[in-house]
């Protein structure tokens, strides 16, 4: 945990906050905070700064908070991701938060097993927990927005162009397509398929909406490898 995050409503009028539970346990058992120590803190979707330990006891830890920094700049990519296997989902959500992705759309596609949509990891509190873990690691405060779309064709036809909002759309797919740029700074929307990739019909449908097929190279990458591989190409 490289930053302690809290909701704006947790901060009192005198700019102090009392931590209990998981955050308190981490500060006590891992960082071994004592009175006078300073730690990095941030408001979820707000500013960052320093928290000075005013009191540390066996049940809670009280901080005096001073917020003096803005959140880190967001990643330029809007990500559309076919629902991955549940065991990968938590890692991918965490990676998206670490990279600073602000808009993540999880969609169904032909090769996504319908049972994946029953995973408890898709519950809002589970999604937020994974995202917060990523923010805590990266030192950021901007919580990504995650939207679920259970039908591929209506998503492509009714929502993709609106979500892109003028940004170029790239659909990653194995084959003899042009290679994705090795580095980029401009905003763009990137679509990543499930294990096995999108089927040809899905690629063609996306292309009718303006998507351009791109390749990450000759190797077939798992979804949880492809996501950081493409997000890591954005220049600061």
KEKE-3310 file (N, C-alpha, C; in steps of 0.2 Angstrom, whole numbers, plus 5000, padded with zeros to 4 digits):
npx = (5004:5005:4999:4986:4970:4954:4936:4929:4919:4924:4933:4935:4929:4940:4950:4955:4956:4950:4957:4952:4951:4955:4964:4970:4976:4986:4994:4999:5004:5012:5018:5021:5017:5019:5016:5018:5024:5023:5013:5008:4993:4976:4961:4948:4945:4949:4961:4978:4990:4998:4997:4998:5003:4993:4989:4991:4984:4978:4967:4964:4969:4974:4974:4981:4977:4983:4980:4988:4991:4987:4977:4986:4989:4977:4976:4978:4969:4953:4946:4940:4935:4933:4924:4935:4942:4936:4947:4957:4951:4952:4965:4967:4958:4965:4977:4972:4968:4980:4987:4980:4969:4953:4941:4933:4925:4917:4913:4902:4906:4907:4916:4916:4912:4896:4894:4903:4898:4891:4900:4905:4915:4911:4902:4898:4904:4915:4922:4926:4934:4945:4949:4953:4964:4973:4975:4980:4992:4998:4998:4988:4973:4961:4947:4943:4930:4919:4909:4897:4892:4881:4878:4885:4882:4872:4880:4891:4884:4876:4883:4897:4902:4898:4904:4918:4919:4924:4937:4951:4947:4953:4955:4961:4968:4974:4984:4987:4988:4991:5004:5002:5005:5021:5022:5012:5003:4991:4973:4963:4953:4953:4950:4950:4950:4943:4950:4957:4952:4942:4928:4927:4915:4913:4924:4922:4910:4913:4922:4914:4909:4919:4931:4948:4958:4972:4988:4997:5009:5018:5016:5004:4995:4990:4975:4977:4990:4990:4983:4991:5002:4998:4994:5005:5012:5008:5014:5020)
npy = (4994:5010:5022:5028:5027:5036:5040:5056:5059:5054:5062:5073:5090:5096:5092:5079:5061:5046:5030:5013:4995:4987:4996:5002:4991:4988:4999:4998:4985:4982:4995:4999:5011:5025:5038:5054:5050:5051:5048:5044:5050:5050:5057:5047:5049:5062:5074:5072:5070:5072:5063:5065:5056:5057:5050:5033:5018:5003:5000:5010:5023:5039:5052:5068:5077:5084:5090:5092:5090:5086:5073:5059:5060:5054:5039:5038:5029:5022:5007:4992:4977:4960:4949:4942:4926:4922:4920:4928:4941:4949:4953:4959:4970:4977:4980:4989:5000:5003:5008:5019:5019:5026:5023:5008:4996:4981:4967:4955:4941:4930:4919:4920:4911:4909:4907:4914:4926:4925:4926:4930:4940:4950:4958:4974:4979:4970:4973:4986:4984:4978:4988:4998:4992:4992:5006:5009:5003:5010:5023:5032:5041:5042:5034:5021:5020:5007:4998:4986:4975:4964:4960:4958:4963:4973:4982:4986:4991:5001:5008:5009:5019:5031:5030:5030:5043:5051:5047:5037:5020:5004:4987:4973:4959:4943:4939:4944:4959:4977:4982:4987:5003:5006:5016:5028:5043:5050:5051:5035:5022:5005:4988:4972:4955:4939:4924:4916:4925:4937:4932:4930:4937:4946:4954:4960:4966:4976:4983:4989:4999:5007:5003:4998:4985:4978:4972:4964:4958:4942:4933:4924:4931:4929:4936:4943:4947:4954:4965:4974:4974:4982:4994:4999:5005:5018:5034:5045)
npz = (5000:4994:4996:5007:5005:5006:5008:5004:5013:5025:5031:5044:5050:5055:5048:5051:5051:5057:5057:5055:5055:5039:5033:5045:5051:5041:5042:5055:5056:5045:5041:5053:5060:5071:5083:5076:5064:5046:5032:5015:5008:5001:4994:4988:4971:4972:4979:4984:4997:5013:5028:5045:5059:5073:5084:5089:5093:5101:5094:5084:5072:5071:5060:5055:5041:5026:5011:4996:4983:4966:4958:4949:4931:4920:4910:4893:4886:4882:4887:4880:4885:4882:4893:4904:4910:4927:4936:4931:4931:4943:4943:4931:4933:4943:4937:4927:4935:4941:4930:4927:4919:4915:4910:4908:4899:4900:4890:4883:4872:4859:4862:4876:4890:4896:4909:4916:4919:4930:4940:4957:4957:4949:4956:4962:4974:4974:4962:4965:4976:4970:4961:4970:4976:4966:4964:4977:4976:4965:4969:4966:4964:4957:4953:4942:4930:4928:4917:4913:4899:4893:4880:4864:4851:4852:4860:4851:4841:4846:4856:4855:4846:4852:4865:4861:4856:4846:4846:4839:4835:4840:4836:4844:4837:4832:4818:4801:4802:4803:4814:4831:4837:4844:4854:4861:4863:4861:4864:4863:4859:4864:4859:4867:4865:4871:4878:4864:4856:4847:4836:4818:4814:4824:4823:4811:4813:4822:4814:4805:4812:4813:4819:4818:4814:4823:4827:4840:4838:4833:4843:4853:4865:4882:4890:4902:4900:4888:4891:4901:4892:4881:4887:4893:4883:4882:4882:4895)
capx = (5000:5009:4994:4980:4964:4948:4931:4928:4915:4927:4937:4931:4930:4946:4955:4958:4953:4952:4957:4951:4950:4961:4969:4973:4980:4992:4998:5002:5008:5017:5022:5023:5017:5019:5014:5023:5025:5020:5011:5004:4985:4972:4954:4946:4943:4951:4968:4983:4994:5002:4994:5003:5000:4992:4988:4991:4983:4977:4961:4963:4975:4971:4979:4980:4978:4985:4980:4991:4993:4982:4978:4990:4986:4974:4979:4974:4965:4947:4947:4934:4938:4929:4925:4940:4941:4936:4953:4961:4948:4954:4972:4966:4955:4970:4981:4969:4968:4987:4989:4976:4963:4947:4934:4933:4919:4917:4908:4901:4907:4905:4920:4915:4907:4890:4894:4908:4894:4889:4906:4904:4919:4907:4898:4901:4909:4921:4925:4929:4940:4951:4952:4956:4970:4977:4976:4984:4999:5001:4998:4984:4966:4956:4944:4940:4923:4918:4902:4896:4888:4880:4876:4890:4880:4869:4885:4894:4879:4872:4886:4904:4904:4897:4910:4924:4918:4929:4944:4951:4945:4958:4953:4967:4966:4979:4983:4992:4986:4996:5006:5000:5011:5025:5021:5007:5000:4984:4967:4961:4949:4956:4946:4954:4945:4944:4955:4955:4951:4935:4927:4927:4909:4913:4929:4919:4905:4917:4925:4908:4908:4925:4937:4953:4961:4979:4991:5002:5015:5016:5014:4997:4996:4984:4972:4980:4997:4989:4981:4997:5007:4996:4993:5012:5014:5007:5020:5018)
capy = (5000:5016:5027:5027:5031:5037:5044:5063:5060:5051:5067:5078:5097:5098:5089:5073:5055:5040:5024:5006:4989:4985:5001:5003:4985:4988:5004:4996:4978:4983:5001:5001:5019:5028:5045:5059:5048:5054:5044:5047:5049:5053:5056:5044:5054:5069:5076:5068:5074:5069:5062:5065:5052:5061:5045:5026:5014:4996:4999:5014:5027:5046:5056:5075:5077:5090:5088:5097:5087:5083:5066:5058:5061:5048:5035:5040:5024:5019:5000:4988:4971:4954:4947:4936:4921:4925:4920:4934:4947:4953:4955:4964:4976:4980:4983:4995:5005:5005:5012:5025:5019:5029:5020:5001:4992:4974:4965:4948:4939:4923:4914:4921:4907:4913:4906:4919:4932:4923:4926:4935:4946:4955:4962:4981:4980:4966:4977:4992:4982:4976:4994:5001:4989:4995:5013:5009:5002:5015:5030:5037:5042:5042:5027:5019:5018:5000:4996:4979:4975:4957:4958:4961:4966:4980:4986:4988:4996:5007:5012:5010:5025:5036:5029:5032:5051:5054:5044:5031:5013:4999:4980:4969:4953:4939:4939:4949:4966:4981:4982:4992:5008:5005:5021:5033:5048:5053:5046:5030:5016:4999:4982:4966:4950:4934:4919:4913:4931:4938:4928:4935:4941:4952:4959:4963:4971:4982:4987:4993:5005:5012:5000:4996:4979:4979:4966:4965:4954:4935:4929:4924:4933:4929:4943:4947:4949:4959:4972:4978:4975:4988:5000:5001:5008:5025:5039:5050)
capz = (5000:4994:4998:5010:5002:5010:5005:5006:5019:5031:5033:5048:5048:5057:5043:5053:5050:5061:5053:5058:5050:5035:5033:5051:5052:5037:5044:5061:5056:5039:5041:5060:5061:5077:5083:5072:5057:5040:5027:5009:5009:4996:4994:4982:4965:4974:4980:4988:5002:5018:5034:5050:5064:5079:5089:5087:5099:5099:5090:5078:5071:5069:5056:5053:5034:5022:5004:4992:4976:4961:4956:4943:4925:4918:4905:4887:4883:4884:4886:4880:4886:4883:4900:4905:4915:4933:4940:4928:4931:4948:4941:4926:4936:4947:4932:4924:4940:4942:4924:4927:4915:4918:4907:4906:4897:4900:4886:4881:4865:4857:4866:4883:4893:4899:4917:4919:4921:4937:4945:4962:4956:4945:4960:4962:4979:4972:4957:4968:4980:4966:4958:4975:4977:4961:4966:4983:4974:4961:4972:4963:4968:4952:4953:4936:4929:4925:4915:4910:4894:4892:4873:4860:4845:4854:4862:4846:4836:4850:4861:4854:4843:4857:4870:4858:4856:4841:4847:4835:4838:4837:4839:4844:4834:4829:4810:4797:4803:4805:4821:4835:4838:4850:4859:4859:4868:4860:4867:4859:4862:4862:4861:4868:4865:4876:4876:4858:4852:4844:4830:4813:4813:4829:4821:4805:4815:4825:4809:4802:4817:4813:4822:4814:4817:4824:4830:4845:4836:4831:4849:4856:4872:4887:4891:4907:4898:4883:4894:4902:4886:4877:4892:4894:4877:4882:4885:4900)
cpx = (5004:5005:4988:4975:4958:4943:4931:4924:4918:4931:4933:4933:4936:4952:4959:4953:4955:4951:4956:4951:4956:4966:4973:4978:4986:4997:5002:5006:5013:5021:5024:5023:5016:5017:5020:5025:5021:5019:5008:4997:4982:4965:4952:4942:4944:4959:4972:4987:4997:4997:4999:4999:4999:4992:4987:4990:4981:4971:4960:4969:4972:4976:4977:4982:4979:4985:4983:4993:4987:4983:4983:4986:4983:4977:4975:4969:4959:4947:4941:4937:4932:4930:4930:4938:4941:4943:4958:4958:4950:4961:4971:4963:4961:4975:4979:4969:4976:4990:4986:4971:4957:4941:4936:4926:4920:4911:4907:4903:4906:4909:4920:4910:4902:4891:4899:4904:4891:4894:4904:4909:4916:4903:4901:4906:4916:4925:4929:4935:4946:4954:4955:4963:4975:4979:4981:4991:5002:5002:4994:4977:4960:4953:4941:4933:4922:4911:4902:4891:4887:4879:4881:4887:4877:4875:4889:4890:4877:4877:4894:4906:4903:4903:4916:4924:4923:4936:4945:4950:4950:4955:4959:4965:4973:4978:4988:4989:4991:4998:5004:5006:5015:5025:5016:5005:4993:4979:4965:4957:4952:4952:4951:4949:4946:4949:4952:4953:4943:4934:4926:4921:4910:4918:4926:4914:4908:4920:4920:4907:4914:4931:4942:4957:4969:4981:4996:5009:5013:5014:5007:4998:4989:4981:4975:4987:4996:4987:4987:5002:5005:4996:5000:5015:5013:5012:5017:5017)
cpy = (5006:5022:5025:5031:5031:5041:5051:5063:5057:5057:5072:5085:5100:5095:5083:5067:5050:5033:5017:5001:4988:4990:5002:4997:4985:4993:5002:4990:4979:4989:5003:5008:5020:5035:5050:5056:5051:5049:5047:5045:5052:5052:5052:5049:5061:5070:5071:5073:5069:5068:5061:5061:5056:5056:5038:5022:5007:4995:5004:5019:5034:5050:5064:5075:5083:5087:5094:5096:5085:5076:5065:5058:5054:5045:5037:5035:5022:5012:4996:4981:4965:4951:4941:4931:4924:4925:4926:4941:4952:4957:4961:4971:4980:4983:4989:5001:5008:5009:5018:5025:5022:5026:5013:4998:4985:4971:4958:4947:4932:4918:4915:4916:4911:4912:4911:4925:4931:4924:4932:4941:4951:4960:4969:4982:4976:4970:4983:4990:4981:4983:4998:4999:4991:5002:5014:5008:5007:5022:5035:5037:5041:5035:5026:5018:5012:4999:4989:4979:4967:4955:4962:4965:4973:4985:4990:4993:5002:5011:5013:5016:5031:5036:5032:5040:5054:5051:5038:5025:5008:4992:4976:4962:4949:4939:4944:4956:4970:4981:4988:4997:5006:5010:5026:5038:5051:5048:5041:5025:5010:4993:4976:4961:4945:4929:4916:4919:4932:4934:4933:4940:4947:4957:4963:4968:4977:4986:4991:4999:5009:5009:4998:4990:4980:4973:4968:4961:4946:4931:4929:4926:4931:4936:4947:4949:4954:4965:4976:4979:4981:4994:5003:5005:5016:5029:5043:5057)
cpz = (5000:4995:5002:5008:5007:5006:5008:5013:5026:5034:5037:5046:5050:5053:5046:5051:5054:5057:5057:5053:5046:5034:5039:5052:5047:5040:5051:5060:5050:5040:5048:5062:5069:5077:5080:5065:5052:5035:5021:5010:5003:4997:4987:4977:4967:4975:4984:4992:5007:5024:5040:5056:5070:5085:5086:5093:5096:5095:5084:5078:5068:5065:5055:5045:5031:5015:4999:4985:4972:4960:4950:4937:4923:4911:4899:4884:4886:4882:4886:4880:4886:4890:4900:4910:4922:4937:4937:4930:4937:4946:4936:4928:4939:4942:4929:4929:4941:4936:4923:4921:4918:4916:4905:4905:4896:4896:4885:4874:4865:4861:4873:4886:4897:4907:4920:4921:4928:4942:4950:4961:4952:4950:4961:4968:4978:4967:4960:4972:4976:4963:4964:4977:4972:4962:4972:4981:4970:4964:4969:4967:4963:4951:4946:4936:4925:4923:4911:4905:4892:4885:4869:4855:4847:4857:4856:4842:4840:4854:4859:4851:4848:4862:4867:4857:4852:4841:4842:4839:4835:4841:4838:4842:4831:4821:4807:4796:4804:4812:4825:4836:4844:4856:4857:4865:4867:4862:4861:4863:4859:4864:4861:4869:4871:4874:4869:4853:4850:4838:4825:4812:4818:4826:4815:4808:4818:4819:4805:4806:4817:4816:4817:4817:4817:4828:4835:4843:4834:4837:4851:4863:4876:4888:4896:4906:4893:4886:4896:4897:4882:4881:4893:4889:4877:4885:4890:4898)
residu = (UNK:UNK:UNK:UNK:UNK:UNK:UNK:UNK:UNK:UNK:UNK:UNK:UNK:UNK:UNK:UNK:UNK:UNK:UNK:UNK:UNK:UNK:UNK:UNK:UNK:UNK:UNK:UNK:UNK:UNK:UNK:UNK:UNK:UNK:UNK:UNK:UNK:UNK:UNK:UNK:UNK:UNK:UNK:UNK:UNK:UNK:UNK:UNK:UNK:UNK:UNK:UNK:UNK:UNK:UNK:UNK:UNK:UNK:UNK:UNK:UNK:UNK:UNK:UNK:UNK:UNK:UNK:UNK:UNK:UNK:UNK:UNK:UNK:UNK:UNK:UNK:UNK:UNK:UNK:UNK:UNK:UNK:UNK:UNK:UNK:UNK:UNK:UNK:UNK:UNK:UNK:UNK:UNK:UNK:UNK:UNK:UNK:UNK:UNK:UNK:UNK:UNK:UNK:UNK:UNK:UNK:UNK:UNK:UNK:UNK:UNK:UNK:UNK:UNK:UNK:UNK:UNK:UNK:UNK:UNK:UNK:UNK:UNK:UNK:UNK:UNK:UNK:UNK:UNK:UNK:UNK:UNK:UNK:UNK:UNK:UNK:UNK:UNK:UNK:UNK:UNK:UNK:UNK:UNK:UNK:UNK:UNK:UNK:UNK:UNK:UNK:UNK:UNK:UNK:UNK:UNK:UNK:UNK:UNK:UNK:UNK:UNK:UNK:UNK:UNK:UNK:UNK:UNK:UNK:UNK:UNK:UNK:UNK:UNK:UNK:UNK:UNK:UNK:UNK:UNK:UNK:UNK:UNK:UNK:UNK:UNK:UNK:UNK:UNK:UNK:UNK:UNK:UNK:UNK:UNK:UNK:UNK:UNK:UNK:UNK:UNK:UNK:UNK:UNK:UNK:UNK:UNK:UNK:UNK:UNK:UNK:UNK:UNK:UNK:UNK:UNK:UNK:UNK:UNK:UNK:UNK:UNK:UNK:UNK:UNK:UNK:UNK:UNK:UNK:UNK:UNK:UNK:UNK:UNK:UNK:UNK)
# end
